[in-house]
């Protein structure tokens, strides 16, 4: 397949190497483009394609896996469907759609991004690469290199949807077999401890019988004392089991077992006193479990999902949490469910009916309606994608069907009365709050990539891969078709006052349009795809980010104010500070740069050893938090001074959030933990308990609750609290579980009888 950029580059190479003989084009391509391509890739082109494949580590393995299948010859080929992965792979330029199949038609791409390159990149993504390589070098004999515990569980989750090699599966199978053997040994150890306790009880009983010959009164007292010692021993055993559960990351179960240990303890009195070491062992561990290691505690566990949790969102008032998961239901109709939870962790409703992956979930502005979009596996060719509207009580209000492709975006109008859904089937549908289809907007000739309401809700703007932007009235009437882009439109934004619309495109330009559809300006100058466009809070400055490693600042009139050119790698994010005076730009060149609104470089923040993945301002704009693939988080002052480097991660940081008051920073990581930091960089707590990567972290609007979503199929809710009496608080924490969970044993239901009143409030820190 032809590529104008490479063609132009090849022509230049031929001219530069003209020695009055017929040029050997194949040799020139091999020498000056393919061999050592990263060195010869100037201006950057091939590296841009590479970065687009690898920039999102969550999706990189899927894209590489799909591309790997394209490269491997097969009779059936790879169908060019409308899946997000297929669309994203096509957007990289690596593959094209030819006769309904994905194919690589560019010779240079085939040689640079070949099977060997794909396998190398997949090896880098493999979470167990170090152990796997060492195990191979040992001739597959070194069992110490096999995976165990949660590391093995994470690897199995990661491998679930991958097409792995025979050696990968052999490695994982050997790890599972070793884990089974280890569990058998643990069970034997526990059984042995139980047998010893029973044996001791038998010995005590024998002693009691002997004492009966001496005197009934003395025998009764001694038997009672010995039984208390047995109870003490069993309590210590439960405490040891609790510690094992805690060390394996099963915090909630550890707390329950610790409370069972406390319940088992006899009450001290004048006749019998607990041994100091036993009392210290149990009390100290309970304090360690609930107080020393955490201030923020898991309040409840939302565990009814049977597969990965794909979305978590708070209602506007913060009282209801909605989660979506592709559960392994036995029903062919209910493959995916949405669950509504109370803030206390109580499951309020299970919303079933979707037949495929839920791609979007949103509350209406007043919180009364929940909209969910799914790519359902319907037998109908017309209704591939559905949108469902639910009441907050879990009642299905409407099922919105009609889309024939993946729903790429869903949005409520500012007043919540209209729901707009955009799809790769080239249509936009407008629905009333009652679920009635108001309009189907069918004028686009390509998949729709973005949709936005104007601030006043009167205009709907849709951006499409057909190179156009369309403006629609609230009633669905087409007002304007904005033409002029020479490639797909990638982003769209309204100015804060709604008078200007900015559109970014793969044609390397940004266009500014009036509300009436009139083209005001075409902003040219970028040498690569424009990925993002943003208005400053006052609407006077526009920032555009491009794969050409630059960010450009433009005035509202389209005048180029500044070109920020200091980055050596692609720009990954651009953001304005809350007051609009400072612009922060992150890059894969491992740096962050702070710019004044006048384009003056204020600071270059260096120190990261990997690409910068995310950036956030504190609510007051005084602190900037930056996350990186080098497993660190850095806090910077607005003056560019490095305040703190937060370390301790065993994986890359996947999400970051400030609490609403700006005093606490929550970071989520692929190492299965969430860390809470003070604004001064002090580590407050490490929240452990998830058995998989933690992808999302969010504060509720009042900052009192933290929700975390993980690949371990659970959503966990945490809160900040203090206590005076460990036992009472521990019981209050699990009381709802003990009283309402149908799987709790009768003995556990009485575990906290008479302890506390269950009404003690949990105060935030």
N, C-alpha and C positions, 0 to 999 in steps of 0.2 A: 504494500500500500504506500502511496506517496505521502510525503510529509514535507511541506514547503520549507520549513526551517532547516531540516537536514539536507534537503536538496540545495538550498542556498549555501549551506556550509560546505557541501561536497564540491560545488562549483568553485568556490573560493580556494579549496585545497588543490583542485586540479590546476587552476591558474598559477598558484604559488609554486607548484611542482612541475611546471611545463618545461620539458627538456627537448622540445621539437620532435617528439615521437608520440605515437598514439598512446595515450595514457592507459595504464592498467588500472581501471576503476576499482576492481575488486581488491587489488593490492593496496591502493590508496585508502579505501574504506577500512580495510583490516588494520593498516598501520596507523592512520591518523584519527580514526573514530572508535574502533572496537578495542584494539589493544590498549590497555591502560586508559580505559574510557573516562574514568574519573579525573585523570590528569588533563585529558584533551577536551573535556566538556566545558568549553568556553566559547561563546556565552552559554550559560547553564541551560540544559535541556533534558538530558538523560537523568541528571540528578533530581530534577523536578518530578519526573515520572517516578523515580525511586521513592522520593519523599512522600508522594501522594499514596503510594502503596503502604508505606510503613509508618506514616505519621501518627496513626491511631492504633496503639498496640492492641486495644480490644478487638479491632476489626481486621488487623493485619493478617492474622492466621487464617481467617476465613477468605480474605481476598487472595492471599498466596495459595491457599488450597484450591480455590476455584481456578486460578490461573495455571496452577500445576496440572489440573485436569484438562485444561485447554491444550497444554503443550504435549500431553501424552496422547499419541494416536489411538483412536477408538473407532469402532464401526458406527456408533450412534452420534458421536460428537457431543458438544455441550450446547443445549438449547439456550438461545438468547431470550430469556424471559424478563419479566419486569421486577425481579427480586432486587432488593437494595444492593446486594453484593454485585450482581451482574451489571446494574446501572452504574455503580461506582467504579467497577473495573473498566467499563467502556469509557467513562469520563477521564480515566488516566491516559487514554490514547493508546494503550498497549494492544487492545483487541478491538475488533470491529464486528458489527453484525453483518453476516453474509449468509443469505439463504436460511434465515432463522437460526443460525448457529454462531457461536463466538469463535473467532479465528484471529490468529496473529498473521498479518499479511506483510508486515514491514521486516525486511531482512535484518536490518541493524538491531531492531528490538529483539528479534529471535536470538541473535548472537550474544547480545549483552545480557538480557534477562532470560537466560536459558534455564534448563532444568537444574543444573548444578548450582546456579545462583539462587534459585528458589529453595533448594534443599538447604543451602547454607543459611539463608535467612530464617527458614523454619527452625533450624537447629538453634539459632540465637533466641528464638521465642520460646523454645522448649523449656519449661520451668525446672526440669530436672537434668539439664544438660551436663552439669559438672559430674554428678553421680553416674549418669548414663555412660559418659565417656570413660570414666575410671573403671566402671564395671566391664566395658568392652575390652579395655587394655589388660584386665586381669584374666582374660579368657573366659569371662562370664562366671567366675568362681568366687569373687570377693563379695560376700553377702553384706558386708558392712556398707557397701555402696548402694544397696537397695533402699527403696523408700519405705518409710514407716509412718504410722500415726496420721496426723493431719496433713503432712507433706504428701503422703500417698493419696489421701482423700482428695486433695486439691489437684493432683496430677490426673486422677481418674475423671474429675469434673472437666478439666482442661481437654482431655483426650476424647470426651464423649462425642463430639461432633467433628472429629478430625479423621482424615484418612492417613493413618500412620504406617510406618514400615513394619516388617515382620519383627525386626529387632526391638522396636519400641514396644510392641505388644508382648514380646518375650520378656522384656525388662519389667513391664508393669505386672505381668502374670506372676513372675518370680517374686516380685515385691508383695503381691497379695498373698501368695502362699506362705512367705515368711511372716507376714502379719498374722495370718491365721494361727501359725505355730506359736507366736508370741502370746496371742490371746488365750490359747490353751494353757500355757504356762501360768499366765496371770490367774486364770480360773482355778488352776490347781493350787496356787498359793492362797487364794481366798478360801477355798474349800479346806485346806490344811489349817488355816487360822480358825475357821469355824469349828473344825473337829477338835482342836485343842481347847477351845472354849467349852464345847460340850463335854469333853473329857474332864476338864477341870470341874464342871458342874457335877459330873458323876462322882468324882472323888469327894467333893464337898458333901454330896448326899450320903456317901458311905461314912464319912466322918460324923455326920449328923446322927446316923443310925447307931454308931458306936457310942456317941455321947448320951444316947437315950438310956444306956445302961448305967451311966454315972448319975444322971439327974435330969429330969424333964425340964426344969427351969433353966439350968445351965446350958443344956443341949439346945433349947429353943433360941436362947440369946445368941449362941455361937452360930447356929445355922442361919439365923437372920443376918448376922454379920458377914458370913461367907457368901450368902446370896447377894448381899449388897456389893461385895467385892467382884462377884461375877458380873453383876450389872455394870459395875465400873469398867471392867475389862471389855465388855461388849461395847460400851460407850466409846472407849478408846479405839476399839476396832473400827467402829463407824466413823470416827474422826479420821483415822488413817485412810479409809475408803474415800472420804470426802476430799482429802488432800490429793489422792490419785485422780479423782474426777476433776479437781481444780487444775492440776498440772496438765491434764489433757485438754483443757479448754472448755470443759462442760460446767460452766459456772453455776447455772441454775440448779442442775442436779447436785452439785457440790453443796450449795446452800441448803437444799432439802436434807441431804445426808447429815450435814453438820447440825441441823435442828433435831434430827432423829437422835444424834449423839447427846445433845443437851437433854432431850426428853428421857433418854435412857439413864442419865445420871441420877443416883439416889440423892434425896434431900439431906444435907448435913444436919447433924443434931448432936446431942451431948454424948451419945453412945458411939456414933460412927462419924468419922471425918474423912473427906476425900484425901487421897495421897496428893501431895503438893505437885509432883511431876505430872500426874494424870490431869489434875485440874488445870495446870498451866498449859498442857498440851492442847486440850480442847478449847479453853477460853482464848488462848493466844491465836489459835488458828481461826476461830470464828471472827475475832477482831481483824485478823489479816484478810480474811475473805471479804468481809463487808466494809471495813473501814480503811485499813492501811493501804490496800492496793487500789481502792476506788472510792471516789466521792460520787461520781456519776455511776449509777447502777442500772443494770437491765431491769426495767420495771415489769415487763411481761414478755412473753414470747408468742409471736404470731406464726404458728407452725403448721397451719392447715394446708399450705401449698405443698404440692408434690413435685415441683420442678423449679427451675430458676425463676426468681422474682425479677420481672422485667421493668417494673415502674413502681414508684412510691411517691405519693403527693398528699400534702395536707389540704384540708378544706380551708377556705378563707378565714374562718374563725378559729382554726387550729384544733377543733374538737374532734374531727373525724379524719382518719387516714384511709386512703384508697391504695390498694396494691393490686398489681396484675401479675399473673403467672401462667405459663403454659404447662398446666398440670397433666399428669398421666391418667386421665379419667378413663374408666371403662366404657363410658358413653361415647359413641361416635359423634354425638352432637355437641357435647360439652368438653371440648379439648382444652379450652382456655377459660379461666375464671378471673373475676375481679372480686376482691374481698374488701369490705368496709369494716373498720375497726374503731372502737372507741379509744379515747386517749389513755384509758386505763388498760388497754390491751384486750378488751373483750371483743370477740368477734360479733359484729352486729348483723352483717348480711353477707351472703355469698351470691354473687351475681353470675349466673351461668347462662350459656347460650351461644357464646362465640365458639367457632370451630377452628380457629387458627390463632396465630401470634397477635397479641394486642400491641398495636404500634403507637397508640397515643391515648392518653387519659387526661381529662381536665374537668375541673369544677366550674360551674357558672359563677359570675361575679358575686351573686348572693349566696352561693353555696348550696342551693336547693336542688340543682340538677347536676348529674355526673354524665359526661359524654365519653364513650370509649369507642375506639376505631380498631378494626381487626381485619387482617387479610385471611378471610375464612376459606376453608377448603370445601366450598359448596359444589354440588354437582351441577349447579346452574352456571352456564357460561356468562350470564348477565350479572349475577350477583356474587362476584368474587370477594368483594369487600363490603363490610357492613359497619354502620355506626349505630351504637345503642345509647339510648337516653334512659337514665335511671333516676328515681327519686332518692333522696337521702335515706329513706327508710328501706332501700333495697328493692323497691318495686320497679319492675321494668316498665318504663313509660312508653318507649317507642323503640323499634328497630328500624334504623334508616338504611335501606338497601338500595342498590342501584349502581354503585361504582363497580367497574370491571377491572380495576387494577389496584395496586398498593396505595393506601391513603397516606400521602406524604405530610400533610399538615391538617390540623384542626384548630379552629379559633372561635371564641365567642366575640360578638360585638361588644363594645364598651358597656352598653346597657344590658347585655345578657339576653337580648330578645332574639337575636339571630345567631345561628351556628353555621359556620362556613367550613366545608371540608374540601380539600384539594387532593388530587390523585394523579398518579402517573398514567391514568387512562385518558388524560387530556381534558378532564372536566372539573368544574367546581360546582358543588351543590350547596344551595342555601336552604336552611331548614328553620322552621319556627320553633319556638321553645316547646310547643306541644308535639314536635316531631313531624309536623306536616312539611312536605317538600314544597318549598316556595318557588324555587327556580333551579334549573340545571343550566349552567353556563358552559356552552359547548364550542366556543369559537376558537380555542387554542388548537394548534396542529401538533403539539408535542407535550410530553409530560410536564406537569406543573411543579416547579421547584420551591416556590415560596408564596405565601399569601399574607396580607396585612390589611387591617382596618385603619382608616385614618383616625386621628385622635378623637374626632367628633362622631365617628362611626358612620358617616354618611357615604364614604367611598371605600370600596374594596379594591385593592390592587393585587393582581396575580402576575407572577413571573414564570416564564416557561422556557423549556429547552428549545422551543420553536423560534427563539430569538426576539420574542415580543413581550411587552407588558400590556396588560389590559386593565382599564379602570371601569368599574361597574358601580351603578347606583345601588342603594340599599334594597331596591325592589328588583335587582337582577338585571336592570337595563344596561346594555353596553354603552358606556359614555365615550370612551376613547380607546383606540389601539395605538400604542406607542411603538413605533417601528424605527429601526435605524441600527440596532445592534447587529453585528455580523456573526455572532455565535450565541450560544445559550446564555440566558440571564441567570446569574448565580445568587444574587442577593438583592433585597429591596428594603428601603427604609423611608418613612415619612419624617419630615422635620417636626420638631415639637409643636409648632403652630399649625401643622398640617398643610401648609401652603406649597411646600416643595417635596417632590418625590425623587429619591436618588436610586438609581439602578446600577448594579455592578455586573460585569459580563466576562465570559471567557474570551471575548474579543479584545481584552486588555484596556477597555475604556469604562468610564463611568459617565452616565448621562443624568442631567438634572432636568426635571420636567415640572411645569406648573400644574396646579390642581386641575386646570382645564385641559391638560394633555399637551400643552404647547411645549416644545423642546426649548429649554432655556440655554443649556450649555452642554457641550460634549467635552469631558475632561480626558485629555489624552496625555500620554507620556509614560505610562507603565509599559514595561517590556515583557510582562508575563501576565498570566491570568489574574484577574482581580477577584479575590475571594470574599472580601468583607468591605462593608461601608457603614459608617456610623456618624451621626450628628453629635456635636457637643450639646450639653444640656441647654444652652441658650439658643441653639440652632444656627449660630453664626459661623461655625467651622465644621468642615466635613473631613473625616479621615478615611483614607482608602488603603487597604493592605493588599500586597501582590506577591506572587511567587518570584518576582524579580528582585526580592530582598529589600524592597523599599516600602516606605509609607509616605504618602503624599497628603499634605494639608491644603485644603481649598477653601476659599471664601464662599459665602452664600451666593455670590454673584458668579461663581465658577472660576475665579482667578486663582491661579496656583500661588499659594503663599510660601510653601516650603516643600522640599523633597528631602526626606530623612534617609540618608544613604549609608549609614555607618555599619549596618549589619553585614556579616559575611555569609549568612545563611538565610533560608526562607523565613519570612515573618509568620509566626504561629498565632499571635493574638495582638490586638490593639484595643486600648480602653482609655476613656477619659476619666479623670478624677471626678468626684462628686460635684465639685464647683467648676469643673471644666478648664481649670488653669494648667493642669499637667496632663500630658499624654504619656502612657506607659506602653512600650512596645517590646514584646518578647520574641525571641528567635531561636531557631535550632542551632545557631552558632554559639549557644551556651551563655549568651549575655541578655541583659535587659537594659533598655535605655529609657531615660526620662527626658522628655522634651517639654519646653515651654510652648505655650500656644503660639508664640511668634516663631517657632521652629528652631529656637536655640536649644542645643544639646545641654541639658542641665547636669546629667550624670550618666555614667555607664556603670552598671552594676555587674561586676564580674565575680567569679568564684565558683560557679557551678561547673561540674565536670561532665555534665550531660545536657542535652537539649532542654530548654525551659518549656514546660507543658501547660502551666496555668498561672494566672495572675489575678489578684483581687485587692481592691482598696478596702480599708476599714470604713465604716459608715461615715466617720468624720474626715476621711481622706488623709489622715496623718501617717498611717502605717500602710505599707504595701507588703503583701505576702506573696511569695513566688515559690512554686513547686517545680521539681525537676526530675528527670529520669535518673539522676545520680543518687536518688534515695534520700535527698535532703529537702528541707524547706527553709527559706531564708526570709527574715523580717528586715525591712529597710525603712528608714525614716524618709520623709518626703524630700529631705535634703540629700538623699543618696547615701546616708550613713548606714552601714550594716549594723543592725541592732542585735540580731541573734541568728545563729545557725542551728536549726532544730534537726537533730540526728537521732538515730535509733531505729530507723526503718530497715526492714529486711527485704523490701520490695519497693517498686516505684509508687509515688503518691498519685492516686487516681482522682481525688476530689478534695476541695477545700471550701470551708464556709466560715464566715464570721457570725458570731451571735449578734442579735439585733442591737445590743448595747455596745458592741465592739470590744468587749472585754475578754472574750474567749474565742479561740480559733480551733476549729475541728478539722482534722485531716484524715482522710481515708486512704488505705493502702492495699496493695496486692498481697501484703504479708498477713492479711486477715485481721488487722487491728484498726481501731480508730484511736487517734491520740488527741487529747485535749490540752491546749496550751494557754497559758496566760498571755496577756498582751506584752508582758515583759520577757516572754520566751521561756518561762518556767513550765516544765512538763507537769500538768496537774494530774492527769490520769491516762492510763492506757486501757482501753476497753477491749477486752478479749472475750471470746465466746463464739464468734462466727467460725464456721468450719470451712469457709471459702473466701475468695477474694471479696473485699468490700468495695463496691462500685460507687455507691452514692451515700452522701451524708447531708442532712438538712436540719436546721433549727426550726421549731414551730415559731409562729409570729411573736409569741411572748417570750421566747428564748428558754422556756422551762423544760422543753422536751426535745430530745435529739432522736431522729429516726435514721437508721442505717439499713441499707439493702445489700444483700450478699448473694453470691452464686450458690450458697449452701441452702437455698430455697426458703430462707426466713427473713423476716423484717424484725429488727429489735428496737425497742423503745427504751430510752435511758433518761434518767433525771438526776438532778443534783440534790443531795440531802445529807443531813447530819443526824446524830442520834446520841442518846445518853445510855440507853440500855440495849446492848447488842441483841439479846434474845427477843425482846419485844419488837424491835424494828425488823429483825429477820422474819418474825412471824407475820407482822403486818404486811410485809412485802409479798409473801406467798399465800396470804389468806384467801384471796380470790381464787387462786389456782386450787388450793386444797378444798374449798367449798363447792366449786362449780365444775371442775374438770371431771368428766365421767370415768376417767381411767385411774383416779386416785383410789388407793386401797382404803379400807375402812379404818385401819390403824393410823394411816397418815391423815385422814380427815380429822382425827382427834389430836393431831400433833401439836397444835397451838391452842387447845382449849384452855381458857383461863389466862392466857398470856396477852396483855394489852387489850385494847378495845377495838382495834382495827380502824380507828378513825384518825390516827395521828397523821397530820399533814406532812407532805414532803416539800421542804423548802428548797428553792434554788439557791445555788451558791452566790 
